[in-house]
Each structure stands twice: as C-alpha cells, then as structure tokens.
C-alpha cells in the first residue's frame, strides 16, 4: 500500500521520488558506528519502508562504516526499478568513530567504488559530496578540486547525478559552474531556519532540498509550542515537524530515519497530515524565537 502518496512527488534530476523517503543512518550501531543490535529488524524496516511507498533511500558507506549499505543490499537487492538510492562521500570514520575529512580526488574515487561494491550497483543514482571544511556545519571552502573529481566519475558513468551536503549558498553557486547539482542536503528544521532563502532559490531552480535533523538531531528540539500543536492535532511532535516541512516548500524531500517499525509507521503517516494555516503560523514562530 502506498502510504506516501499524499506527500506528492518531486524530481532529483530525472528521477521521480516520493517526497516522503527514508534515511538509513540509524540502521548502523550506536553513534552510526558498528553493527546494529538487531540486523533482522533493520532488514524488516527497509522492506517495510518500500512496502509503504518509499522509493527514495538516503545512505552512505561511511555509516558503520560499510554496514548500512551492506544491510540495504541484503534486504533489497535486486532493487526495484523505481528505487532511488542517494549516497554521500567526502568523509570517513576513524577507529574511534570520529568523522574525518576525505575529500581528495583519490579518496572520493575510492568512496564511490566502496558504495558501488557494498550496495551491489554498477552506477550510483545520486552522490552527494559531503563538505567537511567544518564537521559541525557548513563552512566556506573551495570546491573546484573535489567536485571536478566527482564530475569526472560521473563522466565515466559511475555516477548518474551529483548533489551537495553541508553546503553554503556560495558553494552551491560555485558547484553549479562545474557540474549540474540536483539536490542539496543541509540541516533544517522548525528552529534551524538559516536556509529559508536558499530553499526558495532552489525551488525556483527546480533543485531538491533534503533537510536532515527534522527535530534537531543529536540535540533534540525543545518546544512547548510544537508539543501543543501536536497535541491539538492528536499526533506526535515528530509527525508535526515532518508535516510542517512538507508544507514548507514543494521541493523539500524528507528522509526521516529510524530502526523501529513503529516509528517508521508514524513517520510515513505524517505524509497524510495537513496542518491548518493557524497551526503553521504557530510553528513558524518557533523559528522566529530561535533566531
């Protein structure tokens, strides 16, 4: 049953996806490192997501590392024709689970081949270059060398489309002079509204925007307003935050992640939630207060 249908669809390049997708990060162990506690549960979550209508999976070979992509392959390969798998390169994991920069041409090429091997693919649908000039958030830095290297891998037929993650507006503009950019993946939620203008600009250009940490991520959003609106709608705060994002702009694609079948069902159900103008206005005030 396609429970994502009410979220609508959007395009990543020439690939049509449901606006309600799934992020696979939480299928790895604690801190996105090592194996999950229950591998069979992870496989069940992935299969259930597709049964509910998800056809946009977000992943990376540095989740685990390698483990999340291997679980995706075990659960879903051979893949459905309409499934779009979006992965990320540009970082690697240290033995201590640290997140480290890996943006040299050689490291990017190695990462593409790692993703291909572990996912069991010959071509990657979409590769986001995760910018690591600052691990904590977007920071200015020149993209010519890494993006030229990634564009060459696209020219060789290993990558179909290219996106950016953790990017500034200036970097996106530079990137678009080097190669086509089909999506941008940055932190954005009710309180973290720094990309408001960027979202509007990308929408006009037909470029997808994929927000991560819809409830604040590792520092969960604390908001009495969100809790009250959610209670009034008789849904959870996370469902309310996801519904707000879907109504925020038509080019926003969601990739909420979970390792729980129950939470997956709740996330997907947010696709059918329509917030009233009054509820949206209340939620918008959270961003004003946070700013």
Beta strands, then each sheet from edge to edge (+ up, - down):
strand 1: 9-12
strand 2: 15-18
strand 3: 22-23
strand 4: 56-58
strand 5: 84-89
strand 6: 91-93
strand 7: 99-101
strand 8: 124-130
strand 9: 159-165
strand 10: 183-187
strand 11: 208-212
strand 12: 252-254
sheet 1: 1+ 2-
sheet 2: 3+ 4+ 5+ 8+ 9+ 10+ 11+ 12+
sheet 3: 6+ 7-
end
